[in-house]
Amino acid sequence: MTDAKSPSRSWTDEAIQSGKEDTLGRLAYAERAAELIHTTHSFEASAVIGLSGAWGSGKTSLVNMIVETLQKEHPKWAVARFTPWATSGISGLLGEFYSSLSEVLPKKRGDQVRKALAVTASVAAPAASLIPLAGGAAAEGVRMVGEALAKSPSWAAAFNKASAELKELKTPILVVVDDIDRLHVDELMTLLKVVRLLGRFDGVQYLLAYDDETLYRSMTASSAVTSHDGSAERFMEKIVQYPLFVPPLLRHQQITRLNTGLAKVARERVDGGGSSDRRLSGLLHCFLDLLTTPRAIDRYIEQLQHHIPLLPSDEVDDEDVELLTLIRVSFPALFNSLPRYRKELVSGHTGEIKLDSRPFEYEPFDIDPLIGLVPVERRKTARDLLVALFPKVRIKNQTSVNGSQRRQSVQHEEYFDRYFAMGIPNNDVSDATVAAAVTAAIAGDADLLKDLLVGSADDFRGLVLSKCINPSNQPTTDAGRLKLVEALAEISNDLPTDDSGPFSDLDQVLRWVGDTLVGLDRETPTEAVRDVLWKFNGPVLRVRAWRQVENNIERAYTSSTPRWFGQLTALLVEDAADNFLEHLKQGDDAPEGSGVGYQVHFVLRHEGDLFQESIRRLIESGQVHISVLASRLTSARTTTGITPDWQLSPDFEQETFNQLAPPSDDPWYNEPVQDVDSRDLSWANRRRFAAGRVRQPPHPVVSEEEAGDEALLGAEESPVDAKSRPIDRTGEGR
């Protein structure tokens, strides 16, 4: 393909056939070349015109325009098309050459010339024993003349006779030989020999089209010339008398062709920010450096026309597709290596900590080995493209185009695979699917969202959650917010409660709950919020969700907080305190893994004094032993990042214990440390583990004045008042 076709036609890499299709302004050049061929023609000699140009630069299109002009302005010219790379072997090449020449001769007047050419071919290449007199597709039964073959003249005699016969025709002939740089080394050297010696018939002109660089490389491989000493050029000077070249694309022609092509693949941008065009324009030098021929540009655009429709515009960043496709068509080895360095490209580091760095820093990822896959003269361009796609690999003080502003960019790990699969991989989920599930939950149907989040593998669930919290998916009304929280509460009840890491999936869901509740109007009825909160199974989940609300409430309300916030906080504190006290009374039979620590700290923060008094009354009354309280503050731990291996932790919450336990001289404090199975997380085993590790809380220091007041108060207090003074969450004083 060398010239743009009609916009309605697909790209097929076909050359244009006429100057009417010229879009690059090369027709005038073709007309001058045609005139050169005509004015240099002589029936006493033969001339060779060479047309050089890079692959895809438009050589064949230019040849077609030259031939069209020549035959239009000078109708006597006969043009023979010789396609050397369509044959195999040297004999076949010679046979095809003489056959091509025979085909353009007049039917009757050319018979004698055909016979002479056949004899010349048979002498030059005896293996070519059956060359049709009228060309490769001649009428059935036409063969070489046996009598002529039997005489076996010398090649010089056969050539001179054929040359004389050609002169008699008085027909100027142009032999067009295109793409000679496609030939194997031996075939190339034979072709050049044909043009220089075996086919230089007087009155026959030659137009050779080739890529200089490829041609010289093949000649060097044949040992006919030495590389980089000018011998290849001097060799061709003996063959080509009139060297021409395909005019290179001018800068404005490259830009125009790119703009036209990109307009064909463009689709509506979902970000609407207008940043897209500015981003690509900052990388124009990369496009101009890599797409230097019409074929290169059109081939690139054709790849985009195939790739971009594979995913909706709201699932990928089209510009990332355009830049990655440019890398793929220009540097295949580099493109194929990118998936192996996914984490490094996305994060910008190797994952290893720098030695002796303060503060700790990761070792930056060095992209030089990747850039080394690219030819030296194109490495800066390759680096600019990679940094534009993966901004975190930018080195210090390097100026470059900013990365994509789209969350669906290749620089984000959850979207990386799409750009190499050009689709939604099995381990991925479309943004549209997630958005539909959230929208349904907001409308009151949680089934789709449950299907995505409950029972899924951890990696997949994390990916879904990262898409769920997209601001564009969030409800805009209080009714929608409450419906969404209700759905998330049901989902939270069914999610794994593994807390081996600080950012579990459950934590992310609860954070989403908190963000949604904070968006409620300050006039929202408390009862409506309470109803959805109580969809969580138990006070622990409710407290964990409410802590997310507390973390954000000041950001959402700069003045007074809404009434529902204060009222629900009080309800949750009471609920958590009651539940914890009941948990203590159940002793070793209380349910394990209930997350009582969340409740303890939540209640202490809001109603510490009353909570402490209620626990002390339980212990002093003998309903709960001090060791049971200690067991609830004996935590378990595991190593983050590996398969959880929970073990009891010696880091006892002594400070919290001091706030809750009465300052008694219980003999339990004097028990020795026991040898227990640290992986047994039962409450009974935690009690045994705590023995000997828990210190007795210090007795409070009371001044003489405070002691006198305490005595006076005790003397004056009636029995009824004494029972009712503390808020008792054990149920005894109610």
C-alpha positions in Angstrom: 0.0 0.0 0.0 1.5 3.3 -1.0 -1.4 5.7 -1.3 -4.6 6.3 0.5 -7.7 4.6 -1.0 -11.2 5.9 -0.9 -12.3 6.1 2.8 -15.0 3.5 2.1 -12.4 0.9 1.1 -10.4 -1.2 3.6 -6.7 -1.2 3.5 -5.2 -4.0 1.4 -1.6 -2.8 0.8 -2.2 -2.5 -2.9 -0.4 0.1 -5.0 -2.4 2.8 -6.8 -2.8 2.1 -10.5 -3.3 5.7 -11.8 -2.2 9.2 -11.2 -5.8 10.0 -10.5 -5.4 8.3 -7.2 -2.3 10.2 -6.2 -2.7 12.0 -2.9 1.0 12.7 -2.2 1.7 15.1 -5.1 4.0 12.6 -6.9 2.4 12.7 -10.3 4.6 15.5 -11.5 7.7 13.5 -10.5 6.3 10.5 -12.4 5.7 12.6 -15.5 9.3 13.8 -15.5 10.6 10.2 -15.0 8.5 9.0 -18.0 9.9 11.8 -20.1 13.4 10.8 -19.1 12.7 7.2 -20.2 11.4 8.4 -23.6 14.1 11.0 -24.3 17.0 8.7 -23.5 15.6 5.9 -25.6 17.7 4.7 -28.6 17.5 1.7 -30.9 21.3 1.6 -30.8 21.6 1.2 -27.1 19.9 0.2 -23.8 19.6 2.3 -20.6 18.7 1.4 -17.0 16.7 3.7 -14.8 16.9 2.8 -11.1 14.1 3.9 -8.7 15.1 3.5 -5.1 13.0 3.9 -2.0 12.4 2.2 1.4 9.8 -0.5 1.8 6.4 1.0 1.9 7.6 4.3 0.5 5.4 4.0 -2.6 7.8 2.6 -5.3 5.2 0.5 -7.0 2.6 3.3 -7.0 5.2 5.6 -8.6 6.2 2.9 -11.2 2.5 2.6 -12.1 2.2 6.3 -12.6 5.4 6.4 -14.7 4.1 3.6 -17.0 0.7 5.2 -17.3 2.2 8.5 -18.3 4.7 7.0 -20.7 2.0 5.0 -22.6 -0.4 7.9 -22.5 2.1 10.5 -23.9 3.9 8.0 -26.2 1.6 5.2 -27.2 4.2 3.3 -29.2 5.9 2.1 -26.0 5.5 -1.5 -25.0 5.9 -2.3 -21.3 6.9 -5.7 -20.1 6.4 -6.5 -16.4 9.0 -8.8 -15.1 8.4 -10.2 -11.6 11.6 -12.0 -10.6 10.6 -13.0 -7.1 7.6 -14.9 -8.4 9.8 -17.6 -9.8 12.2 -20.1 -8.1 15.7 -20.8 -9.1 18.1 -19.1 -11.5 16.8 -21.0 -14.6 13.2 -20.0 -13.7 14.3 -16.4 -13.3 15.9 -16.3 -16.8 12.9 -18.1 -18.3 10.5 -15.6 -16.8 12.6 -12.7 -18.0 12.6 -13.7 -21.6 9.0 -14.8 -21.4 8.0 -11.3 -20.1 9.8 -9.7 -22.9 8.2 -12.0 -25.5 4.7 -11.2 -24.2 4.8 -7.5 -25.2 5.9 -8.2 -28.8 3.4 -7.8 -31.7 1.6 -11.1 -32.3 2.6 -11.7 -35.9 5.6 -9.5 -36.4 7.1 -10.7 -33.2 7.2 -14.4 -34.0 10.8 -14.3 -35.2 11.9 -12.3 -32.2 10.2 -14.8 -29.9 12.1 -17.7 -31.5 15.4 -15.8 -31.2 14.7 -15.0 -27.5 13.9 -18.6 -26.9 17.2 -19.7 -28.3 19.0 -17.1 -26.3 17.3 -18.3 -23.1 18.1 -21.9 -23.8 21.8 -21.1 -24.3 21.9 -18.9 -21.2 20.2 -21.4 -19.0 19.8 -24.9 -20.5 17.7 -26.1 -17.6 15.0 -23.7 -18.8 14.0 -26.1 -21.5 10.4 -25.3 -21.9 9.9 -21.5 -22.2 6.7 -20.5 -23.9 7.2 -18.4 -26.9 4.4 -16.1 -25.9 5.1 -15.8 -22.2 4.2 -17.7 -19.0 0.4 -17.9 -19.9 0.6 -18.6 -23.6 -1.8 -20.6 -25.7 -1.7 -24.3 -25.2 0.9 -26.3 -27.1 3.3 -23.4 -28.0 6.8 -24.5 -27.1 10.4 -23.6 -28.0 11.4 -24.5 -31.6 13.2 -27.8 -31.5 15.3 -27.0 -34.6 16.6 -23.9 -33.0 17.6 -25.7 -29.9 19.3 -28.4 -31.8 21.7 -26.0 -33.5 23.0 -24.8 -30.0 24.6 -21.5 -31.2 26.9 -19.6 -28.9 25.3 -17.2 -26.5 26.8 -14.2 -28.3 25.4 -15.4 -31.7 22.0 -16.0 -30.2 21.9 -12.7 -28.4 23.0 -10.7 -31.5 20.3 -12.4 -33.6 17.6 -11.7 -31.0 18.8 -8.1 -30.7 18.7 -7.6 -34.5 15.2 -9.0 -34.6 14.1 -6.6 -31.9 15.5 -3.6 -33.9 13.5 -4.6 -36.9 10.3 -4.2 -34.9 11.0 -0.5 -34.3 9.1 -0.8 -31.0 10.5 0.9 -27.9 10.2 -1.5 -25.0 10.4 -0.8 -21.3 11.0 -3.7 -19.0 9.8 -3.0 -15.4 11.5 -5.0 -12.7 9.9 -4.3 -9.3 11.0 -5.3 -5.8 14.3 -6.9 -6.9 15.4 -6.5 -3.2 13.1 -9.4 -2.4 15.3 -11.9 -4.2 17.7 -14.4 -2.6 21.3 -13.5 -2.9 22.0 -15.9 -5.9 18.9 -14.8 -7.7 19.7 -11.1 -7.2 23.2 -11.5 -8.6 21.7 -13.4 -11.6 19.1 -10.7 -12.2 21.8 -8.0 -12.2 23.7 -10.1 -14.6 20.7 -10.4 -16.9 20.1 -6.7 -16.8 23.8 -5.9 -17.4 24.7 -8.6 -19.9 22.1 -11.1 -20.9 19.2 -8.7 -21.5 20.8 -5.5 -22.7 19.1 -5.6 -26.1 19.3 -2.3 -28.1 16.0 -0.4 -27.9 15.0 -1.9 -24.6 15.0 0.3 -21.5 14.8 -0.9 -17.9 13.1 0.5 -14.9 14.4 -1.2 -11.7 12.6 -0.5 -8.4 14.4 -1.5 -5.1 15.3 -0.5 -1.6 19.0 0.6 -1.5 19.7 -0.6 2.0 18.2 -4.1 1.5 19.9 -4.4 -1.9 23.3 -3.5 -0.6 22.9 -5.9 2.3 22.2 -8.8 -0.1 25.1 -7.9 -2.3 27.4 -7.8 0.7 26.2 -11.2 1.7 27.1 -12.5 -1.8 30.7 -11.3 -1.3 30.3 -9.3 -4.5 30.9 -6.1 -2.6 32.4 -5.1 0.8 30.2 -3.3 3.3 30.6 0.3 4.1 33.4 1.0 1.6 31.3 2.3 -1.3 31.8 -0.8 -3.4 28.1 -1.5 -3.5 27.3 1.9 -4.8 30.1 1.6 -7.5 28.8 -1.8 -8.5 25.3 -0.4 -9.1 26.7 2.6 -11.0 27.8 0.1 -13.7 24.3 -1.2 -14.0 22.1 1.9 -13.4 22.7 4.9 -15.6 19.9 7.1 -14.3 19.3 6.7 -10.5 16.0 8.2 -9.3 14.4 8.0 -5.8 11.0 8.0 -4.3 10.3 11.4 -2.8 10.2 11.0 0.9 7.0 12.0 2.8 7.2 15.6 3.9 6.4 16.4 7.5 3.0 17.9 6.7 2.2 14.9 4.5 2.9 12.6 7.4 0.8 14.6 9.8 -2.1 14.9 7.3 -2.1 11.1 6.6 -1.9 10.4 10.4 -4.8 12.8 11.1 -6.9 11.3 8.4 -6.2 7.7 9.6 -6.7 8.5 13.3 -10.0 10.2 12.5 -11.2 6.9 11.0 -10.6 5.0 14.3 -11.6 7.8 16.6 -14.6 7.3 18.8 -16.3 9.4 21.4 -14.0 10.1 24.4 -15.6 9.2 27.8 -13.6 11.6 29.8 -14.7 14.7 27.9 -11.7 16.6 29.2 -10.0 17.4 25.9 -6.7 16.2 27.3 -6.4 13.4 24.8 -5.4 15.4 21.8 -2.8 17.4 23.7 -1.3 14.2 25.1 -0.8 12.7 21.6 0.4 15.9 20.2 3.2 15.9 22.7 4.4 12.6 21.2 4.2 13.7 17.6 7.9 13.3 17.2 7.5 9.6 18.0 5.0 9.1 15.3 7.0 11.1 12.7 10.2 9.1 13.6 8.6 5.7 13.3 6.0 6.1 10.6 8.0 7.5 7.7 6.3 5.8 4.7 2.7 5.7 3.5 2.7 1.9 4.0 3.9 2.3 7.6 1.2 4.8 8.4 -1.6 2.9 6.7 -0.5 -0.4 8.2 -0.5 1.2 11.7 -4.0 2.7 11.1 -5.3 -0.7 9.9 -4.0 -2.3 13.2 -5.9 0.3 15.2 -9.1 -0.3 13.1 -8.9 -3.9 14.2 -7.9 -3.4 17.9 -9.9 -0.4 19.1 -13.4 -1.8 18.5 -12.5 -5.0 20.5 -13.3 -3.1 23.8 -15.8 -0.4 24.5 -14.4 3.1 24.9 -15.3 3.1 28.7 -13.2 -0.1 29.2 -9.8 1.2 27.9 -8.0 4.4 27.1 -7.9 4.5 23.3 -4.8 6.6 23.4 -3.0 3.9 25.3 -4.1 1.5 22.6 -2.7 3.9 20.0 0.6 4.2 21.7 1.0 0.5 22.4 0.1 -0.3 18.8 2.8 2.1 17.7 5.3 0.2 19.8 4.0 -3.2 18.6 4.3 -2.4 14.8 7.7 -0.6 15.3 9.4 -2.6 18.0 7.8 -6.1 18.2 10.5 -7.5 20.6 10.0 -4.6 23.0 6.2 -5.0 22.9 6.3 -8.7 23.6 8.6 -8.2 26.6 6.3 -5.7 28.4 4.0 -8.2 30.0 6.9 -9.9 31.8 7.6 -6.6 33.6 4.1 -5.7 34.5 4.6 -5.0 38.2 7.8 -3.1 37.6 6.3 -0.9 34.8 3.2 -0.2 36.8 4.9 0.5 40.2 8.2 2.0 38.8 10.3 0.0 41.2 11.7 -3.6 41.5 10.0 -4.3 44.9 13.4 -4.4 46.6 14.3 -1.8 49.3 17.3 0.4 48.7 20.2 -0.4 50.9 20.9 2.2 53.6 18.1 4.5 52.4 16.5 6.8 54.9 13.6 6.9 54.7 13.1 3.5 53.1 12.8 3.6 49.3 12.4 1.0 46.7 15.0 0.4 44.0 13.7 2.1 40.9 13.0 -0.1 37.8 15.6 0.5 35.1 14.1 0.2 31.7 17.4 0.4 29.8 17.5 -3.4 29.2 14.0 -3.1 27.6 15.1 -0.1 25.5 18.1 -2.2 24.5 15.8 -4.4 22.4 15.4 -1.4 20.1 17.9 -0.2 17.4 20.2 2.4 18.8 18.9 5.3 16.6 15.3 4.7 17.9 15.9 4.2 21.6 15.1 7.8 22.6 11.7 7.4 20.8 11.1 4.1 22.5 11.9 5.6 25.9 9.5 8.5 25.4 6.7 6.2 24.5 7.2 3.9 27.5 7.4 6.8 29.9 4.2 8.3 28.4 2.5 4.9 29.1 4.1 4.1 32.4 4.9 7.5 34.1 6.4 5.9 37.2 9.4 4.6 35.3 10.4 8.2 34.5 14.0 8.9 35.8 14.8 12.0 37.9 14.7 15.3 36.0 13.4 13.6 32.8 10.8 15.7 31.0 8.1 13.8 29.3 4.4 13.8 28.4 2.1 13.1 31.3 0.5 9.7 31.6 -3.2 9.0 31.0 -5.7 10.6 33.3 -8.1 7.7 32.8 -8.4 5.1 35.5 -8.7 2.4 32.8 -5.1 3.2 31.7 -2.5 0.5 31.1 -0.5 2.1 33.9 -3.0 0.7 36.4 -2.4 -2.9 37.3 -6.0 -4.0 37.2 -6.3 -2.9 33.5 -2.8 -3.8 32.3 -3.8 -7.2 30.9 -6.6 -5.8 28.7 -4.1 -4.1 26.5 -2.2 -7.2 25.6 -5.3 -9.6 25.4 -7.3 -6.9 23.6 -10.3 -8.1 25.4 -11.6 -8.8 28.9 -9.4 -11.7 30.2 -10.9 -14.4 32.4 -9.3 -12.9 35.4 -10.9 -9.5 34.7 -14.4 -8.1 34.7 -15.7 -5.3 32.6 -16.3 -1.9 34.2 -19.8 -2.0 32.6 -20.6 -5.3 34.4 -19.6 -3.8 37.7 -21.4 -0.6 37.1 -24.6 -2.5 36.3 -24.3 -4.5 39.5 -23.9 -1.4 41.6 -26.7 0.3 39.9 -29.0 -2.6 40.5 -28.0 -2.7 44.2 -28.8 1.0 44.5 -32.2 0.2 43.0 -32.8 -2.5 45.6 -31.6 -5.7 43.8 -28.3 -6.9 45.4 -28.1 -10.2 43.5 -25.7 -9.1 40.8 -23.3 -7.5 43.3 -23.4 -10.5 45.6 -22.6 -12.8 42.7 -19.5 -10.7 41.9 -18.2 -10.3 45.5 -19.3 -13.3 47.5 -17.6 -16.6 46.8 -15.1 -15.1 44.4 -11.3 -15.6 44.6 -9.6 -12.9 46.6 -7.8 -11.4 43.6 -10.9 -11.2 41.6 -13.0 -9.7 44.5 -10.3 -7.1 45.1 -10.4 -6.2 41.4 -14.2 -5.9 41.5 -14.1 -3.7 44.6 -11.6 -1.4 43.0 -14.1 -0.8 40.2 -17.1 -0.6 42.5 -15.8 2.4 44.3 -15.5 4.4 41.1 -17.2 7.8 41.9 -19.3 7.5 38.8 -20.9 4.4 40.3 -22.1 6.0 43.6 -25.7 6.8 44.4 -26.9 10.4 44.3 -30.0 10.1 46.5 -30.5 9.2 50.1 -32.8 6.4 49.1 -30.2 4.9 46.8 -27.5 5.3 49.5 -29.6 3.4 52.1 -30.4 0.6 49.6 -26.7 0.3 48.7 -25.6 0.1 52.4 -28.3 -2.6 53.0 -26.9 -4.6 50.1 -23.3 -4.1 51.4 -24.3 -5.2 54.8 -25.7 -8.5 53.5 -22.5 -9.0 51.5 -20.3 -8.2 54.5 -22.1 -10.9 56.5 -20.9 -13.5 53.9 -17.4 -12.2 53.3 -14.3 -13.9 54.8 -13.3 -12.3 58.0 -9.6 -13.0 57.6 -7.7 -10.0 59.1 -4.2 -11.1 58.3 -3.6 -7.9 56.4 -4.5 -4.3 57.0 -6.5 -3.9 53.8 -8.8 -6.9 53.7 -11.7 -7.1 51.3 -14.1 -6.8 54.2 -12.4 -3.6 55.3 -12.8 -2.2 51.8 -16.5 -3.0 51.8 -16.9 -1.4 55.2 -15.0 1.7 54.1 -17.4 1.9 51.1 -20.3 1.7 53.6 -18.8 4.5 55.6 -18.3 6.7 52.6 -21.9 6.1 51.5 -23.4 6.8 54.9 -21.5 10.1 55.3 -23.1 11.2 52.1 -26.6 11.1 53.7 -28.5 14.4 54.2 -28.3 15.8 57.8 -32.1 15.5 58.0 -32.2 11.8 57.2 -34.4 10.0 59.9 -32.3 8.1 62.5 -34.6 5.1 62.2 -33.9 4.7 58.5 -30.1 4.6 59.1 -30.6 2.3 62.1 -32.6 -0.2 60.0 -29.8 -0.7 57.4 -27.1 -0.8 60.1 -28.8 -3.6 61.9 -28.7 -5.6 58.7 -25.1 -6.4 59.7 -24.7 -9.6 61.7 -23.8 -8.5 65.2 -22.4 -5.4 66.8 -18.8 -6.1 65.7 -19.5 -5.5 62.0 -21.7 -2.6 62.9 -19.0 -1.0 65.0 -16.4 -1.6 62.2 -18.6 0.1 59.7 -19.4 3.0 62.0 -15.8 3.6 62.6 -15.5 4.4 58.9 -18.3 6.9 59.3 -16.5 8.5 62.3 -13.3 8.8 60.3 -15.1 10.8 57.6 -17.8 12.7 59.4 -15.7 15.8 60.1 -14.7 16.1 56.5 -18.3 15.9 55.4 -19.7 18.3 58.0 -17.6 21.3 58.8 -20.2 22.6 61.3 -22.4 20.5 63.6 -22.8 16.9 62.8 -26.3 15.6 61.8 -28.6 14.4 64.5 -28.7 10.8 63.2 -24.9 10.6 63.7 -25.0 11.3 67.4 -28.1 9.2 68.1 -26.8 6.2 66.3 -23.4 6.5 67.9 -25.1 6.3 71.3 -27.2 3.3 70.2 -24.1 1.5 68.9 -22.1 2.2 72.0 -24.9 0.7 74.2 -25.3 -2.3 71.8 -21.5 -3.0 71.8 -21.2 -2.6 75.6 -24.1 -5.0 76.3 -22.7 -7.5 73.8 -19.3 -7.5 75.3 -20.6 -7.8 78.9 -22.7 -10.8 77.8 -19.6 -12.2 76.0 -17.7 -12.0 79.3 -20.4 -13.8 81.2 -20.3 -16.7 78.8 -16.7 -17.3 79.8 -14.9 -20.0 77.8 -18.1 -20.9 76.0 -18.4 -17.6 74.2 -18.1 -17.7 70.4 -14.5 -17.5 69.1 -13.3 -15.0 66.5 -16.0 -12.5 67.4 -13.8 -9.4 67.2 -14.5 -8.3 70.8 -11.5 -6.0 70.6 -13.3 -3.7 68.2 -16.2 -3.4 70.7 -13.9 -2.7 73.7 -12.1 0.2 72.2 -15.2 1.7 70.6 -17.0 1.7 73.9 -14.0 3.0 75.9 -13.6 5.9 73.5 -17.3 7.0 73.9 -18.4 5.9 77.4 -15.3 4.7 79.2 -16.2 5.4 82.8 -19.5 3.7 82.7 -18.2 0.8 80.8 -15.3 0.3 83.3 -17.7 0.5 86.2 -20.0 -2.2 84.7 -17.1 -4.6 84.1 -15.7 -4.1 87.6 -19.2 -4.8 89.1 -19.3 -8.1 87.1 -15.8 -9.1 88.4 -16.4 -8.0 92.0 -19.8 -9.8 92.0 -18.0 -13.1 91.0 -20.0 -13.5 87.8 -16.8 -13.1 85.7 -13.2 -14.0 86.8 -10.4 -11.6 86.1 -8.8 -14.2 83.8 -11.8 -14.2 81.5 -11.3 -10.4 80.9 -7.6 -11.1 80.3 -8.4 -13.7 77.7 -10.5 -11.2 75.7 -7.4 -8.9 75.6 -5.0 -11.7 74.5 -4.7 -11.2 70.8 -3.5 -13.5 68.0 -1.1 -12.6 65.2 0.1 -13.9 61.9 2.6 -12.8 59.2 1.2 -10.6 56.5 1.7 -11.8 52.9 1.7 -15.6 53.5 -0.8 -18.2 54.3 -2.3 -17.2 57.7 -0.8 -19.0 60.6 -2.5 -17.5 63.6 -0.7 -17.8 67.0 -1.3 -16.2 70.4 0.7 -13.0 70.8 2.8 -12.3 73.9 2.0 -8.5 73.3 -0.8 -8.3 75.9 -3.0 -5.2 75.9 -1.9 -4.3 79.4 -2.9 -0.7 79.2 -6.5 -1.5 78.1 -6.6 -4.2 80.9 -5.6 -1.6 83.4 -8.5 0.6 82.4 -11.1 -2.2 82.7 -9.9 -4.5 85.6 -10.6 -3.6 89.2 -7.4 -2.9 91.2 -7.8 -6.1 93.3 -5.1 -8.3 94.7 -6.4 -11.4 93.0 -4.0 -14.4 93.5 -4.4 -15.2 89.8 -1.8 -12.6 89.1 0.8 -14.7 90.9 0.3 -17.8 88.8 3.3 -19.0 86.8 3.5 -18.8 83.0 2.0 -22.0 81.5 3.3 -23.9 78.6 0.4 -23.9 76.1 -0.2 -24.5 72.4 0.1 -21.0 70.9 -2.0 -22.1 67.9 -5.0 -23.0 70.1 -7.1 -19.8 70.0 -9.9 -21.0 72.3 -10.9 -18.7 75.2 -9.8 -21.4 77.7 -6.4 -21.6 76.2 -6.1 -17.8 76.0 -6.8 -17.7 79.8 -4.0 -20.2 80.5 -1.7 -18.3 78.1 -2.4 -15.0 79.9 -1.6 -16.4 83.3 1.8 -15.1 84.5 2.0 -12.6 81.6 -0.6 -10.1 82.9 0.4 -7.6 85.5 -1.9 -6.5 88.3 -3.3 -3.0 87.5 -1.9 -0.3 89.8 -4.1 0.9 92.6 -5.4 4.4 92.0 -3.8 7.1 94.1 -6.5 8.8 96.2 -5.8 12.0 98.1 -6.9 12.5 101.8 -9.6 15.0 100.7 -11.0 12.6 98.1 -10.9 9.7 100.6 -12.9 11.8 103.1 -15.5 12.7 100.4 -15.8 9.1 99.4 -16.5 8.1 103.0 -19.0 10.9 103.5 -20.8 9.9 100.3 -20.9 6.3 101.3 -22.4 7.1 104.7 -25.1 9.4 103.3 -26.1 7.2 100.4 -29.3 5.2 100.8 -29.4 1.5 99.7 -31.7 2.4 96.8 -29.4 5.1 95.6 -26.4 2.8 95.9 -28.1 0.3 93.5 -29.1 2.8 90.9 -26.0 5.1 90.7 -23.9 3.2 88.1 -25.3 2.4 84.6 -25.2 -1.4 84.9 -24.9 -3.2 81.6 -25.0 -6.6 83.3 -28.8 -6.5 83.6 -28.7 -6.7 87.4 -29.8 -3.1 88.1 -32.7 -3.1 85.7 
